[in-house]
């Protein structure tokens, strides 16, 4: 544990951001998996789940959690399956 006040604050903010970032990234992965299973099962609401997954991917890319090219690749693969 650091002794300097600013370093202590930095540790706290890093922990907070880590929790937020991991939540967004996990939600993105879950929505992608839901969309892929909906597409393979040919569900009626597959297009809605794909739209939700693309929204999650764009959200993660805008927050800087994934690279913009990675986001584009994930979206393209989902759209190709659809």
PAMARTOR-998893 format. One record per residue: residue number from 1; residue in one letter; y, x, z of N, C-alpha, C in turn. Coordinates in nm, 3 decimals. Each point is the difference from the previous one (the first is absolute). Example, Ala and Ser with C-alpha at 12.3 -4.5 7.8 and 13.67 -1.06 7.14 Angstrom:
! PAMARTOR-998893
+-------+--------+---------+---------+---------+---------+---------+---------+---------+---------+---------+
! dotor ! badren !    n_py !    n_px !    n_pz !   ca_py !   ca_px !   ca_pz !    c_py !    c_px !    c_pz !
+-------+--------+---------+---------+---------+---------+---------+---------+---------+---------+---------+
!     1 !      A !  -0.569 !   1.319 !   0.780 !   0.119 !  -0.089 !   0.000 !   0.120 !   0.090 !   0.000 !
!     2 !      S !   0.105 !  -0.035 !  -0.072 !   0.119 !   0.082 !   0.006 !   0.109 !  -0.077 !   0.073 !
+-------+--------+---------+---------+---------+---------+---------+---------+---------+---------+---------+
***
This chain:
! PAMARTOR-998893
+-------+--------+---------+---------+---------+---------+---------+---------+---------+---------+---------+
! dotor ! badren !    n_py !    n_px !    n_pz !   ca_py !   ca_px !   ca_pz !    c_py !    c_px !    c_pz !
+-------+--------+---------+---------+---------+---------+---------+---------+---------+---------+---------+
!     1 !      X !  -0.118 !   0.085 !   0.000 !   0.118 !  -0.085 !   0.000 !   0.124 !   0.089 !   0.000 !
!     2 !      X !   0.093 !  -0.027 !  -0.089 !   0.121 !   0.083 !  -0.008 !   0.091 !  -0.022 !   0.120 !
!     3 !      X !   0.084 !   0.099 !   0.025 !   0.095 !  -0.006 !   0.112 !   0.138 !  -0.042 !  -0.044 !
!     4 !      X !   0.035 !   0.024 !  -0.125 !   0.133 !  -0.030 !  -0.050 !   0.011 !  -0.149 !  -0.028 !
!     5 !      X !   0.115 !  -0.056 !   0.036 !   0.019 !  -0.145 !  -0.009 !  -0.017 !  -0.051 !  -0.143 !
!     6 !      X !   0.057 !   0.069 !  -0.097 !  -0.011 !  -0.046 !  -0.139 !  -0.144 !   0.010 !  -0.050 !
!     7 !      X !  -0.072 !   0.101 !   0.046 !  -0.140 !   0.014 !  -0.041 !  -0.086 !  -0.110 !   0.062 !
!     8 !      X !   0.032 !  -0.038 !   0.123 !  -0.071 !  -0.111 !   0.064 !   0.023 !  -0.129 !  -0.077 !
!     9 !      X !   0.125 !  -0.024 !  -0.040 !   0.032 !  -0.119 !  -0.078 !  -0.070 !   0.004 !  -0.136 !
!    10 !      X !  -0.006 !   0.118 !  -0.061 !  -0.066 !   0.014 !  -0.130 !  -0.148 !  -0.035 !   0.012 !
!    11 !      X !  -0.066 !   0.041 !   0.108 !  -0.141 !  -0.033 !   0.021 !  -0.017 !  -0.151 !   0.012 !
!    12 !      X !   0.089 !  -0.065 !   0.075 !  -0.008 !  -0.146 !   0.016 !   0.021 !  -0.071 !  -0.133 !
!    13 !      X !   0.102 !   0.040 !  -0.076 !   0.026 !  -0.067 !  -0.127 !  -0.112 !   0.025 !  -0.101 !
!    14 !      X !  -0.057 !   0.121 !   0.003 !  -0.112 !   0.028 !  -0.091 !  -0.120 !  -0.088 !   0.032 !
!    15 !      X !  -0.026 !  -0.021 !   0.128 !  -0.111 !  -0.087 !   0.038 !   0.024 !  -0.144 !  -0.046 !
!    16 !      X !   0.124 !  -0.047 !   0.018 !   0.034 !  -0.136 !  -0.041 !  -0.015 !  -0.016 !  -0.151 !
!    17 !      X !   0.055 !   0.094 !  -0.075 !  -0.009 !  -0.006 !  -0.145 !  -0.144 !   0.011 !  -0.048 !
!    18 !      X !  -0.080 !   0.081 !   0.068 !  -0.139 !   0.017 !  -0.038 !  -0.075 !  -0.132 !   0.012 !
!    19 !      X !   0.027 !  -0.075 !   0.106 !  -0.065 !  -0.130 !   0.019 !   0.042 !  -0.096 !  -0.109 !
!    20 !      X !   0.131 !  -0.004 !  -0.031 !   0.050 !  -0.090 !  -0.103 !  -0.057 !   0.036 !  -0.137 !
!    21 !      X !   0.001 !   0.130 !  -0.031 !  -0.048 !   0.044 !  -0.131 !  -0.149 !  -0.028 !  -0.017 !
!    22 !      X !  -0.078 !   0.026 !   0.104 !  -0.143 !  -0.023 !  -0.012 !  -0.031 !  -0.148 !  -0.014 !
!    23 !      X !   0.083 !  -0.085 !   0.062 !  -0.019 !  -0.145 !  -0.014 !   0.025 !  -0.044 !  -0.144 !
!    24 !      X !   0.107 !   0.049 !  -0.060 !   0.034 !  -0.038 !  -0.138 !  -0.106 !   0.052 !  -0.096 !
!    25 !      X !  -0.045 !   0.125 !   0.021 !  -0.099 !   0.059 !  -0.089 !  -0.134 !  -0.072 !   0.013 !
!    26 !      X !  -0.036 !  -0.038 !   0.121 !  -0.124 !  -0.072 !   0.021 !   0.005 !  -0.138 !  -0.064 !
!    27 !      X !   0.113 !  -0.067 !   0.012 !   0.016 !  -0.131 !  -0.062 !  -0.010 !   0.011 !  -0.152 !
!    28 !      X !   0.054 !   0.108 !  -0.055 !  -0.007 !   0.022 !  -0.144 !  -0.146 !   0.017 !  -0.044 !
!    29 !      X !  -0.074 !   0.084 !   0.072 !  -0.140 !   0.022 !  -0.036 !  -0.081 !  -0.128 !   0.011 !
!    30 !      X !   0.025 !  -0.077 !   0.105 !  -0.074 !  -0.125 !   0.020 !   0.029 !  -0.099 !  -0.112 !
!    31 !      X !   0.126 !  -0.010 !  -0.040 !   0.034 !  -0.096 !  -0.106 !  -0.059 !   0.043 !  -0.134 !
!    32 !      X !  -0.008 !   0.130 !  -0.024 !  -0.062 !   0.049 !  -0.124 !  -0.148 !  -0.036 !  -0.001 !
!    33 !      X !  -0.067 !   0.020 !   0.114 !  -0.142 !  -0.033 !   0.007 !  -0.024 !  -0.149 !  -0.018 !
!    34 !      X !   0.087 !  -0.082 !   0.061 !  -0.013 !  -0.145 !  -0.017 !   0.017 !  -0.039 !  -0.145 !
!    35 !      X !   0.097 !   0.061 !  -0.068 !   0.025 !  -0.032 !  -0.140 !  -0.119 !   0.042 !  -0.086 !
!    36 !      X !  -0.055 !   0.117 !   0.027 !  -0.114 !   0.047 !  -0.080 !  -0.122 !  -0.089 !   0.020 !
!    37 !      X !  -0.026 !  -0.042 !   0.123 !  -0.114 !  -0.088 !   0.022 !   0.024 !  -0.138 !  -0.061 !
!    38 !      X !   0.125 !  -0.047 !   0.004 !   0.031 !  -0.128 !  -0.062 !  -0.020 !   0.007 !  -0.150 !
!    39 !      X !   0.034 !   0.113 !  -0.060 !  -0.016 !   0.015 !  -0.144 !  -0.148 !   0.011 !  -0.038 !
!    40 !      X !  -0.078 !   0.071 !   0.080 !  -0.142 !   0.013 !  -0.034 !  -0.074 !  -0.131 !   0.020 !
!    41 !      X !   0.044 !  -0.079 !   0.099 !  -0.064 !  -0.129 !   0.025 !   0.057 !  -0.112 !  -0.086 !
!    42 !      X !   0.103 !   0.032 !  -0.077 !   0.068 !  -0.096 !  -0.088 !   0.047 !  -0.123 !   0.079 !
!    43 !      X !   0.070 !   0.027 !   0.110 !   0.054 !  -0.109 !   0.082 !   0.114 !  -0.071 !  -0.073 !
!    44 !      X !   0.029 !  -0.121 !   0.047 !   0.108 !  -0.078 !  -0.061 !   0.137 !   0.060 !   0.031 !
!    45 !      X !   0.015 !   0.056 !   0.120 !   0.129 !   0.054 !   0.040 !   0.007 !   0.152 !  -0.019 !
!    46 !      X !  -0.071 !   0.053 !  -0.097 !  -0.003 !   0.144 !  -0.022 !   0.137 !   0.052 !  -0.043 !
!    47 !      X !   0.071 !  -0.078 !  -0.081 !   0.131 !   0.046 !  -0.046 !   0.100 !   0.007 !   0.116 !
!    48 !      X !  -0.013 !  -0.092 !   0.095 !   0.088 !   0.003 !   0.117 !  -0.028 !   0.122 !   0.086 !
!    49 !      X !  -0.128 !   0.033 !   0.018 !  -0.034 !   0.116 !   0.082 !   0.043 !   0.129 !  -0.068 !
!    50 !      X !  -0.007 !   0.003 !  -0.134 !   0.047 !   0.119 !  -0.074 !   0.151 !   0.015 !   0.016 !
!    51 !      X !   0.072 !  -0.110 !  -0.008 !   0.146 !   0.006 !   0.019 !   0.034 !   0.049 !   0.140 !
!    52 !      X !  -0.074 !  -0.046 !   0.100 !   0.025 !   0.043 !   0.138 !  -0.031 !   0.149 !   0.016 !
!    53 !      X !  -0.107 !   0.046 !  -0.065 !  -0.036 !   0.142 !   0.008 !   0.105 !   0.087 !  -0.066 !
!    54 !      X !   0.051 !  -0.044 !  -0.115 !   0.104 !   0.076 !  -0.069 !   0.126 !   0.006 !   0.085 !
!    55 !      X !   0.030 !  -0.108 !   0.067 !   0.117 !  -0.003 !   0.089 !  -0.016 !   0.102 !   0.113 !
!    56 !      X !  -0.120 !   0.006 !   0.057 !  -0.026 !   0.096 !   0.108 !   0.009 !   0.144 !  -0.050 !
!    57 !      X !  -0.050 !   0.025 !  -0.121 !   0.006 !   0.134 !  -0.057 !   0.145 !   0.041 !  -0.023 !
!    58 !      X !   0.080 !  -0.091 !  -0.054 !   0.141 !   0.031 !  -0.024 !   0.075 !   0.023 !   0.131 !
!    59 !      X !  -0.037 !  -0.075 !   0.103 !   0.063 !   0.017 !   0.131 !  -0.031 !   0.139 !   0.056 !
!    60 !      X !  -0.125 !   0.043 !  -0.011 !  -0.038 !   0.132 !   0.050 !   0.069 !   0.110 !  -0.080 !
!    61 !      X !   0.015 !  -0.020 !  -0.130 !   0.067 !   0.100 !  -0.083 !   0.149 !   0.007 !   0.033 !
!    62 !      X !   0.061 !  -0.114 !   0.026 !   0.144 !   0.001 !   0.030 !   0.027 !   0.064 !   0.135 !
!    63 !      X !  -0.094 !  -0.007 !   0.092 !   0.015 !   0.064 !   0.130 !  -0.035 !   0.148 !  -0.004 !
!    64 !      X !  -0.053 !   0.046 !  -0.112 !  -0.035 !   0.141 !  -0.014 !  -0.137 !   0.033 !   0.057 !
!    65 !      X !  -0.082 !  -0.099 !   0.025 !  -0.132 !   0.025 !   0.055 !  -0.097 !   0.049 !  -0.106 !
!    66 !      X !   0.018 !  -0.047 !  -0.122 !  -0.078 !   0.050 !  -0.112 !   0.098 !   0.037 !  -0.111 !
!    67 !      X !  -0.043 !   0.088 !  -0.086 !   0.084 !   0.045 !  -0.110 !   0.017 !  -0.112 !  -0.101 !
!    68 !      X !   0.111 !   0.000 !  -0.071 !   0.026 !  -0.108 !  -0.095 !  -0.103 !  -0.001 !  -0.113 !
!    69 !      X !  -0.049 !   0.117 !  -0.041 !  -0.102 !   0.004 !  -0.104 !  -0.134 !  -0.053 !   0.051 !
!    70 !      X !  -0.029 !   0.025 !   0.126 !  -0.121 !  -0.055 !   0.061 !   0.009 !  -0.152 !   0.003 !
!    71 !      X !   0.117 !  -0.050 !   0.035 !   0.021 !  -0.145 !   0.002 !  -0.018 !  -0.058 !  -0.140 !
!    72 !      X !   0.055 !   0.067 !  -0.099 !  -0.012 !  -0.048 !  -0.137 !  -0.146 !   0.000 !  -0.045 !
!    73 !      X !  -0.074 !   0.103 !   0.039 !  -0.142 !   0.009 !  -0.036 !  -0.080 !  -0.112 !   0.066 !
!    74 !      X !   0.026 !  -0.026 !   0.127 !  -0.072 !  -0.106 !   0.070 !   0.030 !  -0.137 !  -0.062 !
!    75 !      X !   0.128 !  -0.023 !  -0.032 !   0.038 !  -0.127 !  -0.062 !  -0.064 !  -0.016 !  -0.137 !
!    76 !      X !  -0.002 !   0.109 !  -0.077 !  -0.058 !  -0.007 !  -0.134 !  -0.149 !  -0.029 !   0.006 !
!    77 !      X !  -0.069 !   0.060 !   0.096 !  -0.143 !  -0.024 !   0.012 !  -0.028 !  -0.145 !   0.039 !
!    78 !      X !   0.083 !  -0.054 !   0.090 !  -0.018 !  -0.139 !   0.038 !   0.024 !  -0.093 !  -0.119 !
!    79 !      X !   0.106 !   0.027 !  -0.073 !   0.033 !  -0.086 !  -0.115 !  -0.105 !   0.013 !  -0.109 !
!    80 !      X !  -0.058 !   0.118 !  -0.015 !  -0.105 !   0.019 !  -0.100 !  -0.123 !  -0.082 !   0.035 !
!    81 !      X !  -0.033 !  -0.006 !   0.130 !  -0.113 !  -0.081 !   0.043 !   0.026 !  -0.148 !  -0.020 !
!    82 !      X !   0.126 !  -0.039 !   0.021 !   0.037 !  -0.141 !  -0.016 !   0.001 !  -0.034 !  -0.146 !
+-------+--------+---------+---------+---------+---------+---------+---------+---------+---------+---------+
***
